[in-house]
Amino acid sequence: MAPPGSRRWHSHRPSVVWEFGEMCRSIQTLRGPEPTSDEQVTAAALQYVRKISGYRAPSEANKETFERAVDEIAQATQALLDGLVTRAGPSRKV
C-alpha cells in the first residue's frame, strides 16, 4: 500500500492498479449533478499545479511553464469530465 498522501503506479501486476493515499483536503470534486464551468475547471487546474510545483505564484523564469501546465491540465480535466458517463447520462457543461 502507498504511504498516506502518495500515489504509486503498478504496471508489473496483471491488472493495472492505482493505490491512493489521502487526497489533499482542498481539492474539490467537479463531477456532479450541476454543470461544470470553465472557471471551475481552470481553478482546479491552477490549484493542482500550485500543489505539485510548490509555488503559489511562479517566478518570471517559470511563468510560461506554469501557465502552460495549468492550460494543459484544464484541457485534460475538461476532456475527462466530458467523457464521463453516469446514470444521468453524459456530463454537461455550462
C-alpha positions as a printed NumPy array, in Angstrom:
array([[  0.   ,   0.   ,   0.   ],
       [  1.202,   3.514,  -0.779],
       [  2.082,   5.787,   2.155],
       [ -0.578,   8.396,   3.071],
       [ -0.717,  11.274,   0.605],
       [  1.121,   9.42 ,  -2.147],
       [  0.159,   7.621,  -5.313],
       [  2.047,   4.808,  -6.949],
       [  1.585,   3.195, -10.354],
       [  1.903,  -0.584, -10.522],
       [  2.381,  -1.741, -14.095],
       [  4.002,  -5.064, -13.188],
       [  0.704,  -6.518, -11.993],
       [ -1.633,  -8.325, -14.409],
       [ -4.29 ,  -5.669, -13.869],
       [ -3.102,  -2.091, -13.683],
       [ -3.741,  -0.629, -10.226],
       [ -3.563,   2.833,  -8.685],
       [ -3.035,   2.971,  -4.962],
       [ -4.144,   6.206,  -3.361],
       [ -3.347,   7.687,  -0.019],
       [ -5.257,  10.649,   1.365],
       [ -6.341,  13.318,  -1.098],
       [ -5.488,  16.953,  -0.442],
       [ -8.341,  18.417,   1.612],
       [ -8.775,  21.452,  -0.612],
       [ -9.266,  19.526,  -3.865],
       [-12.915,  19.739,  -4.917],
       [-14.882,  17.158,  -6.878],
       [-16.037,  18.725, -10.147],
       [-18.285,  15.941, -11.399],
       [-21.759,  16.261, -10.006],
       [-25.379,  16.982, -10.787],
       [-24.64 ,  20.606, -11.715],
       [-22.739,  21.546, -14.906],
       [-19.074,  22.481, -14.501],
       [-17.962,  25.902, -15.741],
       [-14.685,  26.71 , -17.493],
       [-13.775,  28.845, -14.473],
       [-14.192,  25.872, -12.112],
       [-12.037,  23.664, -14.332],
       [ -9.311,  26.313, -14.64 ],
       [ -9.367,  26.992, -10.878],
       [ -8.96 ,  23.271, -10.189],
       [ -6.076,  23.04 , -12.668],
       [ -4.377,  26.048, -11.05 ],
       [ -4.809,  24.51 ,  -7.606],
       [ -3.292,  21.247,  -8.841],
       [ -0.276,  22.96 , -10.452],
       [  0.308,  25.019,  -7.306],
       [  0.217,  21.886,  -5.164],
       [  2.536,  19.873,  -7.417],
       [  5.018,  22.68 ,  -8.106],
       [  5.082,  24.066,  -4.585],
       [  4.635,  27.6  ,  -5.985],
       [  1.67 ,  29.816,  -5.196],
       [  2.894,  32.123,  -7.953],
       [  5.802,  31.226, -10.243],
       [  8.863,  33.368, -10.819],
       [  9.202,  35.101, -14.183],
       [ 11.591,  32.317, -15.22 ],
       [  8.892,  29.672, -14.568],
       [  5.774,  31.637, -15.504],
       [  5.388,  30.278, -19.06 ],
       [  5.858,  26.658, -17.971],
       [  3.477,  27.139, -15.043],
       [  0.742,  28.7  , -17.192],
       [  1.168,  26.058, -19.915],
       [  0.742,  23.333, -17.279],
       [ -2.451,  24.977, -15.996],
       [ -3.851,  25.155, -19.565],
       [ -2.934,  21.539, -20.375],
       [ -4.356,  20.209, -17.112],
       [ -7.547,  22.224, -17.584],
       [ -7.949,  20.728, -21.083],
       [ -7.326,  17.195, -19.788],
       [ -9.754,  17.772, -16.92 ],
       [-12.472,  19.019, -19.253],
       [-11.907,  16.051, -21.584],
       [-12.274,  13.707, -18.613],
       [-15.462,  15.383, -17.411],
       [-16.9  ,  15.456, -20.939],
       [-16.19 ,  11.762, -21.399],
       [-17.614,  10.503, -18.107],
       [-20.977,   8.801, -18.317],
       [-23.204,   8.481, -15.267],
       [-26.678,   7.116, -14.714],
       [-27.957,  10.577, -15.63 ],
       [-26.114,  10.428, -18.965],
       [-23.014,  12.276, -20.236],
       [-21.766,  15.223, -18.211],
       [-22.99 ,  18.71 , -19.038],
       [-21.029,  21.918, -19.402],
       [-22.12 ,  25.47 , -18.553]])
